[in-house]
């Protein structure tokens, strides 16, 4: 017999990037008494890893739980970037409703549409939270209309359209139900969650069923499966079987060694859990996302939507440059292989494939950001390797024609820059679908563009719009191949010999273009040390010293003035490299190099 567990609510917080999901979770944690009054709490406490904190983005979905008037509210904070969409899709299987956070000034954005569509497809009730109402330019009344229009565009049902609206300022920790009310605290939001989000249902007497939606990984206990108990109860030391709706051959008998529930930011050990509880299970080494843990008497797998396929790939290669092995701790192909396959433990949208050589691996992901976060994590852990330029994954349709991933790009730019952006995206095979006025001197442009047309464009876009443009993309599926795209108009400046860069050599080289290195840096033949002003590659000798003679020339004592080099970040370097180049990544340095270091061999292969 099914029952409702009125003492539990399971919700996910979904939104476009930067609309304040993680800050909102902070306030719900604070106001439910998770922290002591005098406890020092860092901002965005849910963004736990270093890269998340530095970039101010959420990469991994995370679980937490708060109590309000005796009801336990399990909250899942999800990422907003399209590259981590795989995280959002599967988390929604654990919850009975979502809070859609929308910025009171920006209104619904492309990612708002993406995450809302996923929630509506699963028939989840939605609470709309208009956040940042204290922004000076906030326009909450207009944003409500825009949100309702979005619901209608996505074919929401009558019930879904009749959703409650809450107005909040997560930063100051207040929420109100009507725009004229005096804000005090987050109580209106807590009340709305309990009144509107249905309690989880299930049959506690039935056989156990737990669908695993997230995997956590811990050095000490290995893999930890997180999921919701759909039916029955699960106990420590219980014998269960693992089955999977997408893989009928899977049938493993295992034992539950430890069971946890979430309380605030901690995992608390429990001996058993029943319907509606979100639990973490450790001690099962072969547990994967989409698996169902069942009683051996009646194994029934719960269906699970397939994770979106990767659209972009790059090669991860053992570093073989003349400076290899000097800065990294892990440098061999075995180290690289183990680390990449370990990443698959927690990241479901990633694919790692062996290639025909043992030195290189093909790694595919959802976008450039997805792969650059992996590269950054690995270099911080002490790995040294090289990566190739990102390339999109092509498919062929039923007529045997080549297809490629297409993106919908929505660009908000000041009016004076819209011409430049349209011109640049058109040369990258972008098709302008729509152009509208976006308020306060901004124009909104909507493009359909091949995913490869956006590779390496973001840096250029920020330069073209003087840092004022906003570019958002969402994956739209595969479309017919659009033809070749020329990525880079300028060639590279290549070091001619190995050694140390000298001011005199750099001074002569800087007339040719923009340098990426300063004096005193180690270089080797075939390393890219700058960008040429012209389309072709040029070799320059930056290790060249001034010839000393015993006659004094008239300008001998004038100091050589060097323009400061352009130091590339990881993203900029990945955008800059061309198809015949590699990026050498070590814990201390990023160096761009030609795939073929020897100048004669390189010329021969170019002729071919």
BAZA-127133 format. One record per atom (N, C-alpha, C): x, y, z; residue in one letter. Coordinates in pm, whole numbers, plus 50000, padded with zeros to 5 digits. Example, Ala and Ser with C-alpha at 12.3 -4.5 7.8 and 13.67 -1.06 7.14 Angstrom:
2
513194943150780a;512304955050780a;513204967050780a;512854977550708s;513674989450714s;512905000350787s;
This chain:
608
500844988050000x;500005000050000x;500885012650000x;500605021949905x;501435034049897x;501085043750009x;502095050250064x;501845060650164x;502595073250122x;502185084650180x;502915097150158x;503725099950283x;504995103950265x;505805107450381x;505745122450400x;504815126850485x;504605141250501x;505785148250570x;506685140150631x;507815146550702x;509025148850612x;508855146850480x;509995148850387x;509545156450263x;510415165350212x;510225171250080x;511565170250007x;511535166349880x;512765165349800x;512685175549686x;513605185149686x;513565195449580x;514945197549517x;514925201949392x;516175206049326x;516065220949296x;517185227749300x;517185242049265x;517825243249128x;517055248449030x;517565249248893x;517515263748846x;518445267548759x;518465281348708x;519555282848604x;519535294248537x;520625298148447x;521835301348534x;523015300548474x;524235303248548x;524205317648605x;524635318948730x;524765332248793x;523455338648837x;522375331148842x;521135337348889x;520945335749040x;521905329149107x;521875329049253x;521385316449320x;521535304749251x;521085292149314x;521855289049441x;523195289449429x;524025284949541x;523905294449661x;523755307349633x;523585317249740x;522245314949811x;521225311049733x;519905308349792x;519995296249886x;520745285949846x;520915274149933x;521605278350063x;522615287250051x;523295292450172x;522295297650273x;521355305950225x;520395312450315x;519435302250376x;518995292450295x;518095282150348x;518805274350458x;520105271850438x;520885264650540x;520995273250667x;521325286150648x;521515294950765x;520225296250844x;519115298850773x;517875302250844x;517165289950901x;517645278050863x;517015266350924x;517825261551043x;518885269251078x;519645265951199x;520685255151180x;521165253151056x;522215243051035x;523525247551099x;523795260651092x;525045265751150x;524755271751287x;525755271351375x;525615278151504x;525565293251480x;525005300551577x;524895315151564x;526245321651537x;527295316651606x;528595323451595x;529535316651495x;528995306951417x;529875299551326x;530235307951204x;531525308151171x;531945315451051x;531665306650930x;530855311650837x;530485303650720x;530965310850596x;531695303750509x;532115310550386x;530935311750291x;531025321650201x;529945323550104x;529895311650008x;528715309049951x;528525297949857x;529165285249910x;528705281350029x;529325270250100x;529195257150023x;528195256349933x;528005243849856x;529055242049746x;529635253249697x;530665251849593x;531965247849661x;532155234649675x;533205230349766x;534575229049702x;534655226749567x;536025225049519x;536625238349473x;537965238649465x;538685251349442x;538255258449315x;538095250649207x;537775256949078x;536385263249086x;535455256549156x;534105262149169x;534185275549242x;535025276149346x;535095288349425x;535755299649346x;536815296349271x;537525306749197x;536685312449084x;535975303549013x;535225308348896x;533825312848933x;533405309649057x;532045313449097x;530995305749021x;531315293148983x;530305285048913x;530155271648986x;529015265448967x;528795252049023x;529055242048911x;529845231648941x;530185221748840x;529495208548871x;529495204748999x;528895192049038x;527625194749117x;526585186549094x;525385188449176x;525685183049316x;525105189349418x;525415185349556x;524155184349639x;524225175449738x;523055173249824x;523245179649961x;522125184650015x;522145189550152x;520735187750206x;520545189950335x;519205188550390x;519025198450504x;517805204150514x;517495213350623x;516175209050687x;515935213650809x;514675210450876x;513865223250894x;512555222550870x;511695234050893x;510385228850951x;510075233351072x;508845228951141x;508685213651139x;509775206751165x;509695192151174x;509675184851041x;509765192350929x;509815185750797x;511255186350746x;511745175050697x;513105174850642x;513025178450494x;513755188850454x;513765192850312x;515135189050255x;515145179050166x;516395175350096x;516535184749976x;517675191749970x;517875201649863x;519065197349778x;518885198049646x;519995195149555x;520315207749477x;521565212349490x;522015224349417x;522615219449286x;522125224749173x;522585219649042x;523385230248967x;524215226048869x;524965235848789x;524065242848687x;524495254648641x;523725262048541x;524325261448402x;525615257548388x;526235257648255x;525775245848170x;525595248548041x;525145237947949x;526115226147948x;527415228947969x;528415218147966x;528175207848077x;527495212148184x;527265202748294x;525795198748299x;525115199748183x;523695196348177x;523425182048219x;524405173248197x;524255159248236x;524005157848385x;524595167048462x;524385166848608x;522925169848641x;522325179448569x;520955183848602x;519955172848567x;520125167148446x;519125157748395x;518845146448493x;519925140748547x;519665128648625x;519275131448768x;519655143348819x;519315146948957x;517795148448972x;517145152548862x;515705155048869x;514925142248897x;515555130548875x;514875117948905x;514715115749056x;515495123349136x;515465121249281x;514425129849351x;513875139849280x;513085150049352x;511615149649312x;510785156349392x;509345157049363x;508915170949317x;509875179949305x;509545193449260x;510815201649249x;510725213249180x;511915221649164x;511605236149198x;512675243349238x;512565257849250x;513335263649133x;512635271049048x;513285277348933x;513665291548973x;514985294148976x;515445307549017x;515675315948891x;515075328048890x;515245336948774x;515675350748824x;516675356348760x;517195369548797x;516145380248764x;515875389248861x;514805399248845x;515145409748740x;516415410148696x;516765419748591x;516925412548457x;517685401348457x;517985394648330x;516785387048274x;515915382248364x;514785374248317x;515235360448272x;514335352848208x;514705339348165x;515805339648059x;516805331048073x;517935330447980x;517945316447915x;518845314047815x;518805301247745x;518855289147838x;519695289947941x;519825278448029x;518585276648117x;517895287648146x;516625286848221x;515685277848142x;515655280148011x;514765272547924x;515145257747923x;516455255247915x;516965241447909x;516585233648035x;516845239448153x;516585232048277x;515075231148305x;514325241648268x;512885241348292x;512225230648205x;512695229448081x;512125219347990x;512315205348048x;513505202948104x;513775189748164x;512805187048279x;512525197448361x;511635195648476x;510195193548430x;509745201248330x;508365199848281x;508145186248214x;509185181348143x;509055168248078x;508815157248180x;509375159048302x;509195148948406x;507955151848492x;507125161748447x;505905165648520x;506165169948664x;507285176548687x;507585181048824x;506915194548849x;506295196448968x;505755209649001x;506905219749019x;506645232248978x;507695242448980x;507285254149070x;508205258449157x;508015271049230x;508945280949162x;508415292349117x;509285302249053x;509745312149158x;511075313649170x;511635323049267x;512315334249189x;511715346249191x;512325357749123x;513355363449222x;514645361549188x;515725364949282x;516345378549247x;517085384049341x;517795397049323x;516805408549304x;515685408449380x;514715419449366x;515265432449423x;516405431649495x;516995444049550x;517965450449451x;518115444449330x;518995450849229x;518375464149188x;519195474649171x;518625487849137x;517795487449009x;518215479248910x;517465479248783x;516485467548774x;516125461448886x;515235449848885x;513885453548823x;513285443948750x;511975446348687x;511105433848707x;510795430548833x;510135417648862x;508815415748789x;508015426248774x;506685424548712x;506825419748567x;507785425848492x;507985421748352x;508555407548344x;509445404448440x;510085391148438x;509035380148458x;508015382848541x;506955372848563x;506285369448428x;505965380048350x;505335377748219x;506245369348130x;507555372648134x;508495365248048x;508565350548090x;508515347948223x;508575334148271x;507315326548227x;506155333148239x;504915326448198x;504915323648048x;505475333147970x;505585330847825x;506455318547797x;507525317347874x;508425305847857x;507685292747888x;506875292647995x;506075280848029x;505165277147911x;504535287347851x;503615284747739x;504395279347619x;505585285447591x;506435280647481x;506785265947498x;506975261847624x;507405248047650x;506215238647671x;505015243147632x;503795234847643x;503515229947784x;503605238847882x;503315234948020x;501825232148035x;501485223048127x;500065219848149x;499405230948232x;498065230348245x;497335240348325x;497885240948468x;498085228948526x;498575228448664x;499945234848677x;500795232148579x;502155237648586x;502145252848569x;501215257948487x;501125272548468x;500645279448594x;499905272048675x;499325277948795x;500315277048912x;501595279748884x;502615277548987x;502765289949076x;503205287949201x;503385299549290x;504655307549256x;504585320649277x;505755329349259x;506215334349395x;507525334049418x;508105339549541x;509155349749497x;509225360949566x;510215371249531x;511275371249641x;512555370749602x;513575369349705x;514795377749675x;515565380149780x;516935385049764x;517785375349844x;518375365749773x;519155355349842x;520325361449918x;520855372549862x;522035378649923x;521715384150063x;520535390650074x;520175396350205x;519335386450287x;518965375050224x;518285364550300x;516825367150330x;516095373150234x;514665375750256x;513845370850138x;512565367450165x;511635363450059x;510255368950092x;509465372549987x;508095377550007x;507175370949905x;505895370849932x;504935364649839x;504265374749748x;504125387349797x;503535398049714x;504555409249706x;504605416249590x;505675426149571x;505675437549672x;504495440849731x;504485452149825x;504835448449969x;504965435249998x;505165430950139x;506495435850196x;506525436250330x;507785439850397x;508605427050415x;509815426550357x;510585414250368x;511195412550508x;511145400150561x;511745397650694x;512775386550687x;512365374950633x;513285363450630x;512865353950517x;513385341750520x;513105332050414x;511835323750441x;511115327250549x;509965319050588x;508945317050474x;508595327550396x;507615325450287x;508055314550188x;509375313550164x;509845303350070x;509715289450133x;510115288150260x;509965275250329x;508495270750328x;507595280150360x;506155276750365x;505665271950228x;506105279250120x;505675275649984x;506145261649948x;507405258449986x;507945245049955x;507065234350020x;506725236550149x;505975226150221x;504545225150169x;503925236750133x;502535236350086x;502425230949944x;503405234249859x;503205231949716x;503915219549662x;505075216249718x;505825204549666x;505245191949729x;504825182149647x;504205170149704x;505195161949787x;504685155249888x;505525146349968x;505815133849886x;506985127649907x;507305115549829x;506365104049865x;506015095949764x;505105084649786x;505835071549759x;505355060949819x;505945047849793x;505345037749888x;505695025249867x;505165014649952x;506275009250042x;506245012750172x;507325008350261x;507354993250281x;506224986450253x;506174971950274x;506674964250149x;506804971450037x;507184964549913x;508664960649916x;509114954349805x;510534950949795x;511354963649771x;512594963349816x;513464975249808x;513724979349662x;513664992349638x;514074998049509x;514735011549534x;516025012749499x;516725025649512x;517405028549379x;517045039549314x;517675043449186x;518875052549215x;520035048849166x;521255056849190x;521325068149086x;521305080549133x;521305092049040x;522625099549038x;523415098349143x;524705105449150x;525735096149211x;526985097949169x;528075090349230x;529035100249292x;529395097749417x;530425105649482x;531635096549492x;532825102349507x;534005093849515x;534855098749629x;535355089349708x;536135093149824x;537345083849828x;538535089449852x;539775081549851x;539685069549945x;539005071450059x;539055061050164x;538025050050142x;536795053850102x;535755043650090x;535435040249944x;536055047249849x;535765044549708x;534465051049664x;533715043849583x;532495049649523x;531355050049622x;530605061049619x;529435062449705x;528245065349613x;527225056849617x;526055058949533x;525005067049608x;524445077149542x;523415085449606x;522115084049528x;521025081649598x;519745080349528x;518595080849626x;517375079949569x;516175080749652x;515585066749669x;515095063949789x;514425051149813x;513015052349755x;512745045149645x;511435046049580x;510395037149647x;510835025249686x;509925015849752x;510685008049858x;509935002949957x;510534994350058x;511455001850151x;512314994150220x;513305000350309x;514654994450273x;515705001750306x;517054996550283x;517774996850417x;518494986050449x;519144984750580x;520614981550563x;521384984950667x;522804981250668x;522884965950675x;523884960250604x;524104945650596x;523034938250517x;522154945550449x;521124938950368x;521764933650239x;521324921950194x;521764916850064x;520864922749955x;521484928949854x;520694934749744x;521314930549611x;520554932449501x;521154930149369x;521134943249292x;522144944949207x;522204956849122x;521694953048984x;520674960148934x;520204958048797x;520144971648727x;520044971448594x;520054984148520x;519074983148403x;518194993248390x;517164993048286x;517764993048146x;518964999248129x;519565000047995x;520484988247966x;520774979948068x;521714968948049x;521144956648117x;520424948648037x;519674937548097x;520574926348149x;521834926248102x;522734915448147x;523264918048289x;523074930348338x;523664933648468x;522854927248581x;523554919748668x;522874913648783x;523974909948883x;524244918848977x;525314916149074x;524744915549214x;525104905349289x;524674904549430x;525704911649516x;525254921049598x;526184928649683x;525554930549822x;526364936149913x;525874938450049x;526004953350079x;525004959150145x;525074973350184x;525914974250311x;527114980050301x;527954980250422x;527744992850506x;527495004150441x;527225016350520x;526145024550452x;525335031150532x;524205038850481x;524225052550547x;524045063150468x;524065076750525x;522825084350478x;522375093850561x;521415103850514x;522095117450526x;521545127550458x;522145140850463x;521505149050575x;522335156550645x;521835165650748x;522705178050741x;522125189050692x;522955200950670x;524015197350568x;525295200150600x;526355197250503x;527025183850534x;526525176750632x;527185164350674x;526405152150625x;527135140950617x;526455128150597x;526385121450734x;525205116750773x;525035110550904x;524755095750883x;525495087150955x;525265072750940x;523915068750997x;523175060450922x;521885055350972x;521895040150953x;521005033251026x;520965018651010x;519955014450904x;518895022650885x;517955019550778x;517275032150729x;516725031450608x;516015043050552x;514825037650474x;513745045450470x;512555040650401x;512135050350291x;510955047850235x;510455055150118x;510655070250127x;511155076150016x;511255090850011x;512565096350062x;513345088350137x;514615093450190x;515665093550079x;516525103750081x;517665103949989x;518865098750068x;519485087950017x;520535081250094x;521825080450014x;522935078850087x;524235076250025x;524665062450072x;525105054149977x;525455040250010x;526915038049974x;527725033450071x;529125030950037x;529425016150054x;530565011949997x;530974998150013x;530654989549892x;530044995349787x;529764987549666x;530664993149556x;531654985149515x;532664990949424x;532124992649283x;531214983649242x;530784983949101x;529404990349089x;529265002749140x;527945009249136x;528025020849038x;527015022148952x;527065032548849x;525755040348846x;525815052048781x;524615060248768x;523605052848681x;522335052748724x;521305045848649x;521055031648700x;521905026848792x;521675013548851x;520525014248952x;519815003048968x;518795002149072x;519204991149170x;519174994349300x;519414984049403x;518064978149441x;517924964949433x;516634958449459x;516794946749555x;515664942449610x;515664930049688x;515894918449592x;516664908249633x;516954896949544x;515674889449502x;514624889949587x;513404882349555x;512694887849430x;512764901249411x;511974907049303x;512734918649239x;513784915649160x;514594926649105x;513874933948990x;513454946249013x;512784954448910x;513614967048888x;514194968748769x;514994980748743x;514074992648717x;514475004348768x;513695016548743x;514245022948616x;513375026348519x;513895032448395x;514555045948422x;515535049148338x;516375060848364x;516725067048230x;516555080448219x;516795086248086x;518285085548053x;518585083647925x;519975082647885x;520665096247899x;521945095947937x;522705108347954x;523025114047815x;522965127247802x;523275133547672x;524675129447625x;524775127447496x;526055123047437x;527045134647432x;528355131647438x;529355142347423x;529325147947280x;529765160547266x;529755166647132x;531155170847088x;532125170247179x;533435176047148x;534515166947205x;535645165847136x;536685156647184x;538065162747166x;539015158747251x;540405162447230x;541295150747271x;542515150947219x;543465140347254x;544245144647378x;544385135647474x;545295137747588x;546515128847561x;547695135147553x;548875127947505x;549985129047609x;550805118547621x;551965119147709x;552885130247658x;553395138447749x;554245149747708x;555605144547660x;555975148047535x;557275143447483x;558145155147439x;557905167147495x;558705178647453x;560085177947519x;561055186047471x;562395185947532x;562375189547681x;561315196247728x;561265200047870x;560385190447951x;560055178947891x;559135169647957x;559695164348088x;558795162048183x;559175155448307x;559885164048409x;560035177148382x;560785185548476x;559895191648584x;558605192948555x;557755200248651x;556635191548708x;556275180748639x;555135172748685x;555565161348774x;554615156448853x;554865144948941x;554465132048868x;553355132848790x;552855120948718x;552995123448569x;553875115948504x;554195119448365x;554055107748267x;553885095348317x;553895083948225x;552495081348169x;552425072748066x;551125069848006x;550245062048105x;550885054248194x;550105046548292x;549405056048390x;550165066248436x;549575076348525x;548385083048458x;548595087048331x;547575094448257x;546335085748238x;546555073048202x;545445063948179x;544635061848307x;545325058948417x;544625056348544x;543785068448585x;544375080348569x;543665092548613x;542425095148528x;542535093448396x;541395096048309x;540275085948334x;540635073248353x;539595063248378x;538975065048517x;539765070648610x;539205073248744x;538155084448737x;538365093948645x;537405105048630x;536035099848590x;536005088548518x;534725082848475x;533885078148593x;534545076148711x;533795072148830x;532705082148864x;533005095048846x;532055105148892x;531435113148778x;532085113648662x;531575122248555x;530925113848446x;529585114148441x;528875105448346x;528885110648204x;529095123648184x;529015129148048x;530355127547975x;531355122148043x;532695121047985x;532885107147921x;533645106747811x;534025093747753x;535545093847740x;536175082447769x;537625081147748x;537845068647664x;538565070347551x;538815058647465x;540305057147441x;540755044747432x;542155042147398x;542305044747247x;543495048947205x;543735050947061x;544725040347014x;545145041346886x;546045030946836x;547445031846896x;547775042546969x;549055042647040x;548765042847190x;549715037947268x;549505037847414x;549745051647474x;550305060847391x;550685073947445x;549535084047444x;548435080847372x;547375090947357x;545995084947388x;545115093347442x;543745089247474x;542785099547417x;541665094747365x;540655104047312x;539635106547422x;539495119047463x;538585122647572x;537475131447515x;536215127147532x;535085134647476x;534225140147588x;533705152347570x;532865158547673x;531775167047612x;531075174547699x;529935182347654x;530305196047598x;531545200447620x;531915213747570x;533315217247616x;533805228747568x;535175232847604x;535345234547754x;534335240547818x;534435243147962x;534545230048039x;533745220247998x;533745207048061x;535155201048062x;535825201447943x;537155195547932x;538225204147998x;538065217547993x;539095226048053x;539105224748206x;537935222048264x;537885219948410x;538635207148448x;538495196748364x;539235184248388x;540735186648377x;541155194148273x;542595196948253x;543145204648373x;542385214748419x;542825222948532x;542935214448659x;541955205748682x;542025196948800x;543265188048795x;543555182648676x;544695173448664x;546015180648684x;546145192748632x;547455199348649x;547665203248795x;546565206348866x;546715209449009x;547125197249090x;546745185449039x;547105173149111x;548525168649079x;549215175848987x;550615172448958x;550815164448830x;549815164348742x;549955156948616x;550585165948511x;551345159548421x;551955166848309x;551615159348181x;551065166448082x;550615159847959x;550435170547853x;550035166247732x;549765175947625x;548355173347573x;547675183847526x;546345181947468x;546295188347330x;545435182547243x;545285187847107x;544115197547103x;543925203846988x;542785213046973x;541475205146983x;540475211447046x;539155204947058x;538535203746919x;537965192146891x;537285190046763x;535915184246789x;534945187746703x;533595182646729x;533475168246680x;532505161146735x;532265147246695x;531175147146588x;531535142346469x;530565141946357x;529775128946360x;528555129246309x;527755117246291x;527395116146143x;526815104946102x;526255104245967x;524775100745981x;523935107245900x;522485104545910x;522135092245824x;520815089045820x;520415076745749x;520695077245599x;520855089445542x;521175090345398x;522685090145374x;523455088045482x;524915087645466x;525555101245458x;524785111945490x;525355125445486x;525985128745622x;527025137145617x;527745140645741x;526935151145819x;526775148745950x;526065158746034x;526995163046147x;526695174846202x;527545179946310x;526685186446418x;527215187546543x;526415193446650x;526155208346626x;524915212646647x;524525226746629x;524185232846764x;524505245646779x;524215252646905x;523305264646875x;522425267646971x;521675280146963x;522445290047050x;522925300846988x;523695310747064x;522845323447081x;522725327947205x;521975340247231x;522965350547284x;523075361647211x;524115371447240x;523455384747278x;523805389947396x;523365403447435x;524565412647426x;524495422747335x;525635431947319x;525145446347310x;525995455947354x;525655469947330x;525475472147179x;524495480947144x;524115482447003x;525285485046909x;526285493046957x;527365496746863x;528245484746822x;528185473746899x;529025462246864x;528275451446788x;526965453246768x;526185442146710x;526655438946568x;527065449146490x;527545446746352x;528755437546351x;529715440346440x;530945432246446x;530625417746479x;529725415946578x;529395402246622x;528705394546509x;527765401246439x;527055394446330x;528055390346221x;528995399546191x;529985396646087x;530875384746127x;531355385046251x;532265374346298x;531545360746299x;530315360546352x;529615347646362x;529185342646224x;528935351946131x;528565347545996x;529745340545928x;530975345645949x;532135339045888x;532365325345952x;531835323346074x;531955310346140x;530715301846115x;530015304746004x;528835297045959x;527625298646051x;527575309646126x;526395312246210x;525275318146125x;524035314946161x;522875319846086x;522045328246182x;521845341046150x;521085350046239x;519595346746228x;518985342846340x;517565339146337x;516685350746381x;517215358846474x;516355368646537x;517185380146592x;516635392146589x;517355403646643x;516325412346712x;516525415046839x;515525423046910x;516195432647008x;515415442047057x;515935451947150x;515855445947291x;516955446347367x;516955439747499x;516975449747614x;516655462547588x;516605472447698x;517975478247728x;517985490547779x;519165498447818x;520335497447718x;520005500247590x;521055501447487x;521625488147440x;521005476947477x;521515463847436x;520655457747325x;521315450047239x;520605442747134x;520735427847163x;519655420347145x;519755405747162x;519735399147025x;520785391246997x;520905384346868x;520775369346894x;520035362646808x;519895348146825x;520435341246699x;521395332246718x;522035325346606x;521855310346616x;521855303646501x;522045289146498x;523415287146436x;524305280346508x;525705279746464x;526285265846494x;527145260646404x;527795247846435x;528645249146562x;528695238746643x;529455239346768x;530925242846742x;531465237946628x;532885240946601x;533085255746567x;532005262646524x;532115276946496x;532345285146623x;531995279246737x;532175286546864x;533505283146931x;534185272746880x;535475269046941x;536445280646921x;536995285547028x;537965296447018x;537365310046994x;536025311247009x;535435324346979x;535265333247103x;535105327247222x;534745335247338x;535725346647368x;537025343547359x;538025353947388x;537915365647291x;537755362047163x;537615372247058x;536345380647082x;535295373747126x;534005380347152x;534155390947262x;534875387447369x;535055397047479x;535865409147433x;536865406647347x;537665417847294x;536785426847206x;535995420347117x;535175427947023x;534115436547093x;533605431847209x;532525439147277x;533065446847398x;534405448047406x;535065454947518x;534595449447653x;534345436347656x;533965430047784x;532515431947824x;531705438447738x;530305441247777x;529295431147721x;529765421947636x;528815412547575x;528565400447662x;527385394447647x;527075381947717x;526705371747610x;527375359947615x;527145349647514x;526685336947584x;525495332147549x;524985319747608x;524655309947498x;524965297247521x;524695287347417x;523955275347476x;523155268847392x;522585256047434x;522555246747315x;522785233947342x;522915223847237x;521545220947176x;521475221047042x;520185219546975x;520055206446898x;521075197946902x;520995185546825x;521925185946705x;521845175746620x;522745174846504x;522065180246378x;522845187446296x;522325192746170x;523315189946059x;522915192745932x;523815190045818x;525135197745831x;526215191645782x;527555197945787x;527555210945707x;528125221445766x;528015234845706x;529235239045622x;530215230445605x;531385234545527x;532545238745617x;533705241345554x;534915244345632x;534865258245695x;535525259245811x;535605272145880x;537085275145903x;537495287345872x;538875291045902x;538885296946044x;539655290546132x;539645294846272x;540485307246296x;541725306746245x;542665317146287x;543205324446166x;543145337546172x;543635345446059x;545155347146067x;545725345846191x;547155348746206x;547965336146233x;549225336546190x;550115325146211x;550775325746349x;551705316246372x;552415315746499x;553855320346481x;554425325646588x;555875328246592x;556485316046661x;557455309646593x;557995297046644x;559465298846680x;559845293346796x;561255294446838x;562105285946744x;563275291546709x;564145285246610x;565105275346675x;565555278546798x;566485269346864x;566145268347012x;566725258247079x;566455256347221x;567415264647304x;566945268847421x;567795276847508x;566945285647599x;567505297447631x;566765306647719x;566505319547642x;565275324747655x;564925337047581x;565725348847636x;566325356547545x;567165368147581x;566445380847536x;566615391647611x;565945404347578x;566245408647433x;567505407347391x;567885411947257x;567105404247148x;567035391047165x;566315382847067x;564815385947068x;564265387847189x;562825390747200x;562495404447140x;563435413947156x;563215427447104x;563065427046952x;563905418946888x;563795417746742x;562535410046701x;562135400346786x;560975392146751x;559655399646769x;559625409246863x;558335415546893x;557835424446780x;558725428046687x;558265435846571x;557355427346482x;557495414046493x;556725404946407x;555295402846458x;555045404946586x;553705402146638x;553665402946790x;552745395546851x;552545395946996x;553285384347060x;554105387047163x;554845376247229x;554055370447345x;554255357347370x;553625350747485x;554625348247598x;555915351447575x;556925348547679x;557775360947706x;558415361047822x;559315371947857x;560745366747864x;561735375447894x;563125371147900x;563345361148013x;564315351947995x;564655342448101x;563855329448095x;562855328748004x;562045316447998x;562715306247906x;562585293447945x;563175282647863x;562315280647737x;562975279347624x;562245276547500x;562925264747430x;562235258747335x;562855248047256x;562405249747112x;563145243747021x;562845244846879x;561465238946850x;560605246746782x;559255241946753x;558225246746854x;558675254046957x;557715259247055x;557125272447002x;555825274547022x;555175286846977x;555355297447085x;556015308547048x;556325318647152x;555525331647129x;554675331747026x;553885343847003x;552975342146883x;552235352846855x;551295352746742x;551805362346636x;551885357646513x;552365366146403x;551255375646360x;551615387446314x;550615396846263x;550055392446129x;550775383646059x;550355379145925x;549905364445930x;549285359445820x;548715345945826x;549725334545838x;550995336745792x;551895325045790x;552675323745922x;553185311345945x;554055308846061x;555465314046029x;556125319646131x;557485324746110x;558375319446221x;559595315146185x;560545310846289x;561395322646331x;561565324546461x;562385335646510x;563395330246611x;564525336846620x;565545332446716x;565505341646837x;564895336946946x;564775345547065x;565915343247163x;566825333747128x;567975331247217x;569205338847167x;568995347147066x;570125354047001x;570675365147091x;572005365247110x;572635375847189x;573185386547094x;573435398147150x;574005409047069x;575495406247047x;575955408246925x;577385406146897x;578185417246965x;579195413247042x;579995423447112x;581205427147025x;581385440147001x;582575444646926x;583275455047012x;584485458546973x;585185468447056x;584945482747009x;584045484546910x;583705498446875x;582325501246931x;582165513646972x;580905517247036x;580005524046935x;578785518646917x;577875525346823x;577095536146896x;576475545046817x;575835556846879x;574645553046966x;573925542046934x;572745538747015x;573005526947108x;574245523947138x;574575512047216x;573975512347356x;573915524047415x;573495524447556x;571995526047575x;571275527447464x;569815528447480x;569275514947524x;568485515047631x;567935502447682x;566905497047583x;566885483847569x;565895477747479x;564575476747554x;563535482647498x;562225482447565x;561365471147510x;560925462247598x;560065451147555x;558625454147592x;557725451247499x;556295452047532x;555985440347625x;555195442347733x;554895430947822x;554235419647743x;554645406947768x;554065395847690x;552605393547726x;551875387347633x;550485383747660x;550475369847723x;550195369147851x;550205356247920x;548835349747902x;548805337947840x;547525331447810x;547055322947928x;545755323847958x;545175314848058x;544945301347989x;544535291248066x;544295278048007x;543245278847895x;542115285847922x;541055286847819x;541575293947694x;542315304947716x;542805312547600x;543775304047518x;544615296447586x;545575287947515x;544845277047436x;543805271147496x;543025260847425x;542315266847303x;541895279547318x;541245286147205x;542245289547096x;543475293047137x;544465297847041x;545025286746953x;545275274847011x;546015264646935x;545285260546808x;546085257446706x;545525253346578x;545615238146566x;545115232746456x;545035218046444x;546405211446437x;547475219046398x;548815212746393x;549635215846517x;548955220446623x;549665224146746x;549145216446866x;549925216346973x;549515210147099x;549705220247212x;548985218147319x;549215226147439x;549855216947542x;551075220747584x;551795212947687x;551355218247823x;550795209447907x;550235213748036x;551055207548148x;551635215848234x;552315210648353x;551785218348473x;552075213548596x;551565220748713x;552025235448719x;553155238648653x;553665252348663x;553515260348534x;553485253648418x;553525261148292x;552475256348192x;552175265448099x;551375261847981x;552225266047862x;552595256647777x;553405260147660x;552705255047535x;552685263747431x;552085259347304x;553245254847215x;553045244047141x;554115238847055x;553515233146927x;554345231646826x;553925224846704x;553945209746732x;553025202346667x;553025187746685x;554365182046638x;554865187046522x;556165182546470x;557175193446505x;558135190046592x;559065200346639x;560155203446535x;560605193346462x;561705195246368x;561255203546247x;561945215046219x;561475224146114x;561415217545975x;562415209045942x;562415202845809x;561255193045792x;561065184745896x;559945175045892x;558625182545881x;558525193845953x;557285201545954x;556985206945814x;558025212245748x;557825217745612x;557375206645516x;557995194745532x;557635183545444x;556155179745462x;555735178945589x;554345174645612x;553355185445566x;553765198245573x;552885209045524x;552705208145373x;553795204245303x;553695203145157x;552695192445118x;552735181345197x;551805170345166x;550375174945182x;
